[in-house]
Amino acid sequence: MILTTFGRPGRPRRAMEAGAAAFPVKDGPARELAAAIRGVRAGERVIGPGPAAATPSAGPNPLSPGERDVLAVTS
């Protein structure tokens, strides 16, 4: 799970492709974060509303090789 304060274009999609199970907005309501955690525990993939809105305009992978390695190790 990657918590974010905003969704840069491409980041949610690339994070999910790299193995992240969730990309919720951390400054959203606590109930939404709790729902994302429960969803991941239930095997769901979760993208917050801000990052989801940015996803269609996704560009090149903004994650560094090191960030992708961290996702691969923790998934």
Secondary structure by P-SEA (a helix, b strand, c coil): cccccccccaaaaaaaaacccccccccccaaaaaaaaaaaaabbbbbcaaaaaaccccccccccaaaaaaaaaac
